[in-house]
Amino acid sequence: MAPQLSSWYGLEKLCRLSNARHFGKTLRMEQVDYQSLIEHYEGCLERHGDTHLGVDWPNPHDAATRYRVMLELLGADAQQPGVSLLDFGCGTAHLWQYMQEQGSSDLRYIGLDASSKFVELSQQKFPGVEFHCLDALADAAPLPEVDYIVMNGVLTEKRGMTFDAMWEYTQRLLERVFPAARRGLAFNVMSKHVDWERDDLFHLPFDQLAAFLRQRLSRHIRFRADYGLYEYTTYVYREPR
């Protein structure tokens, strides 16, 4: 037992040091220019229209892979009619289109985006679906309370933001969003385990993210890096799975 206890206390000490290192530097939100991310995606939509390129995914096959991995957050709950899902950062609601094609339309889908351009187009495409236009950090209005929330592509690009600014944005956004999820949350970021990193993408270390999630959101987390892309998806649950 002694080695196990020693390892446990060593891990606790490591977590405390990690928290001090990763959470100690706080930026004011006016230093975090996340509006540039919204403007970037609106520019993609203007140039490429309602396509995978319009939401800055390089090809439709990889986009579909991401949709599948996001929905696997639900597990067996995906077969339960009436389970609710918030697509946070829904773009032009390609996830809902994918869900219909895959026969998952019994789920109650809600779309939300900070861009009115994306929301208006989504409403035109799917007039019977609930959509919200909301900047979650600038608007104090409550988010729709649902069973599950997915944030696909919301945190993969940082564009001209510094790593520290993007990390601050990520923490604040996750703390704002997770309380609205009764069961679980999924989001993706770029991996550090790549041949080379792009300056405009958000490559986030596993340990840095895990330390934050454990302290601020939940210790029931799962990392997915098994689907062939240079990113990973994180599932955060309220209860053990």
C-alpha positions in Angstrom: 0.0 0.0 0.0 2.8 2.4 0.7 3.9 2.8 -2.9 0.3 3.4 -4.0 -0.2 6.0 -1.3 3.0 7.7 -2.2 2.0 7.8 -5.8 -1.4 9.2 -4.9 0.0 12.0 -2.8 2.6 12.7 -5.5 -0.2 13.0 -8.0 -2.1 15.4 -5.7 1.0 17.5 -5.3 1.5 17.5 -9.1 -2.1 18.6 -9.6 -1.7 21.4 -7.2 1.5 22.6 -8.9 -0.2 22.2 -12.3 -3.2 24.2 -11.2 -0.9 27.0 -9.9 1.0 27.0 -13.2 -2.0 26.8 -15.5 -4.6 28.9 -13.6 -2.4 31.5 -12.0 -2.2 33.8 -15.1 -5.6 35.5 -15.7 -6.3 37.8 -18.6 -9.1 40.3 -18.7 -11.8 39.4 -21.2 -11.0 42.7 -23.1 -7.6 41.1 -23.8 -9.2 38.1 -25.3 -10.3 39.0 -28.8 -12.6 36.0 -29.5 -14.7 38.2 -31.8 -12.0 37.7 -34.4 -13.0 34.0 -34.4 -16.6 34.8 -35.2 -15.5 37.2 -38.0 -13.2 34.5 -39.4 -16.1 31.9 -39.7 -18.4 34.5 -41.2 -15.8 35.2 -43.8 -15.6 31.5 -44.6 -19.4 31.4 -45.0 -19.3 34.4 -47.3 -16.6 32.9 -49.5 -17.7 29.3 -49.7 -21.4 29.3 -48.8 -23.2 26.5 -47.0 -20.5 23.8 -47.4 -17.8 22.2 -45.2 -15.5 25.0 -46.3 -18.1 27.5 -45.2 -17.4 26.4 -41.6 -13.7 25.9 -42.3 -13.5 22.1 -42.3 -11.1 21.0 -45.1 -13.1 18.0 -46.4 -16.6 16.5 -45.9 -15.3 13.1 -44.8 -13.4 14.4 -41.8 -16.3 16.6 -40.9 -18.6 13.6 -40.8 -16.1 11.8 -38.6 -16.2 14.7 -36.2 -20.1 14.6 -36.1 -20.0 10.8 -35.3 -17.5 11.3 -32.5 -19.4 14.2 -31.0 -22.7 12.1 -31.0 -20.9 9.1 -29.4 -20.9 11.3 -26.2 -24.4 10.1 -25.7 -23.7 6.4 -25.7 -26.9 4.4 -25.2 -28.9 7.6 -24.6 -28.7 8.3 -28.3 -31.4 5.6 -28.7 -33.8 7.2 -26.2 -36.4 9.4 -27.8 -36.7 12.9 -26.3 -33.1 13.2 -25.1 -32.1 16.8 -25.8 -28.9 18.0 -27.5 -27.5 21.5 -27.8 -25.2 22.1 -30.8 -23.2 25.0 -29.4 -21.6 26.8 -32.3 -23.9 25.1 -34.7 -22.8 27.0 -37.8 -25.3 26.1 -40.6 -26.6 23.1 -38.6 -24.6 20.4 -40.5 -24.7 18.2 -37.4 -28.5 18.2 -37.5 -28.4 17.3 -41.2 -26.0 14.5 -40.4 -28.2 13.3 -37.6 -31.2 13.1 -40.0 -29.1 11.1 -42.5 -28.0 8.7 -39.8 -31.5 8.2 -38.4 -30.9 10.0 -35.1 -33.6 12.6 -35.5 -35.6 11.3 -32.6 -33.3 13.4 -30.4 -34.4 16.9 -29.6 -31.9 19.1 -31.4 -31.3 22.7 -30.5 -28.8 24.9 -32.4 -26.9 27.9 -31.0 -24.4 30.3 -32.5 -22.9 33.7 -31.7 -23.3 34.7 -35.4 -26.6 35.9 -36.6 -25.6 35.1 -40.2 -25.2 31.4 -39.3 -28.4 31.3 -37.2 -30.5 33.0 -39.9 -29.3 30.5 -42.6 -30.0 27.6 -40.2 -33.5 28.8 -39.5 -34.1 29.1 -43.3 -32.9 25.5 -43.8 -34.8 24.0 -40.9 -37.7 26.2 -39.9 -39.1 23.7 -37.5 -36.0 23.5 -35.4 -35.1 25.6 -32.4 -32.2 28.0 -32.9 -30.7 30.7 -30.7 -28.3 33.5 -31.5 -26.3 34.2 -28.4 -22.7 35.2 -27.5 -22.4 33.2 -24.3 -19.7 35.3 -22.7 -21.1 38.7 -23.6 -24.8 37.9 -23.0 -26.0 36.9 -19.5 -29.1 35.2 -20.8 -29.3 31.6 -19.7 -28.4 28.9 -22.1 -31.0 26.2 -23.0 -30.8 23.5 -20.4 -30.4 20.1 -22.1 -29.1 16.6 -21.5 -26.0 16.9 -23.7 -24.0 19.7 -25.3 -21.5 19.4 -28.1 -19.1 22.1 -29.2 -17.6 20.9 -32.5 -14.9 23.2 -33.9 -15.5 26.0 -31.4 -12.1 25.6 -29.7 -9.9 24.2 -32.5 -8.8 27.5 -34.1 -7.2 30.5 -32.3 -6.3 32.5 -35.5 -4.3 35.5 -34.3 -4.9 35.0 -30.6 -2.1 34.1 -28.3 -2.1 30.7 -26.6 -2.7 32.3 -23.3 -5.7 34.3 -24.6 -7.2 31.3 -26.2 -6.7 29.2 -23.1 -8.5 32.0 -21.0 -11.3 32.0 -23.5 -11.6 28.2 -23.4 -11.8 28.1 -19.6 -14.4 30.8 -19.3 -16.5 29.4 -22.1 -16.5 25.8 -20.7 -17.4 27.2 -17.2 -20.3 29.1 -18.8 -21.5 26.2 -20.9 -21.2 23.1 -18.7 -23.8 24.1 -16.1 -26.5 23.8 -18.9 -25.6 20.2 -19.5 -27.5 17.8 -17.3 -25.5 14.7 -18.4 -22.5 15.6 -20.5 -20.4 17.8 -22.7 -18.2 17.2 -25.7 -15.7 19.5 -27.4 -12.6 19.2 -29.5 -9.2 20.9 -29.6 -6.0 20.3 -31.6 -3.5 17.7 -30.4 0.1 18.5 -29.3 1.0 15.0 -30.5 1.5 16.0 -34.2 4.5 16.3 -36.5 4.2 20.1 -36.5 1.8 22.7 -35.0 0.0 25.4 -36.9 0.2 28.9 -35.4 -3.5 29.5 -36.1 -4.7 26.4 -34.4 -5.2 25.7 -30.7 -2.9 22.8 -29.7 -3.7 22.1 -26.0 -1.8 19.6 -23.8 -3.9 16.7 -22.3 -2.5 17.4 -18.8 -3.3 21.1 -18.8 -6.9 20.4 -19.9 -7.4 17.5 -17.5 -6.2 19.6 -14.5 -8.6 22.4 -15.3 -11.6 20.0 -15.9 -10.9 18.1 -12.7 -10.8 21.3 -10.6 -13.6 23.4 -12.2 -16.0 21.0 -14.0 -15.9 17.3 -13.3 -13.5 14.5 -12.7 -15.5 12.2 -15.0 -13.7 12.8 -18.3 -12.7 10.8 -21.3 -10.2 11.8 -24.1 -10.8 10.5 -27.6 -7.8 10.5 -29.9 -8.7 7.3 -31.8 -10.4 8.6 -34.9 -7.5 9.5 -37.2 -7.5 13.3 -37.1 -4.9 15.6 -35.6 -7.1 16.6 -32.7 -8.8 15.0 -29.8 -12.3 15.2 -28.4 -13.1 15.4 -24.7 -16.2 14.0 -23.0 -17.1 15.6 -19.6 -19.8 13.8 -17.7 -21.7 14.6 -14.5 -21.6 11.0 -13.3 -19.3 8.0 -13.9 -20.1 6.1 -17.2 
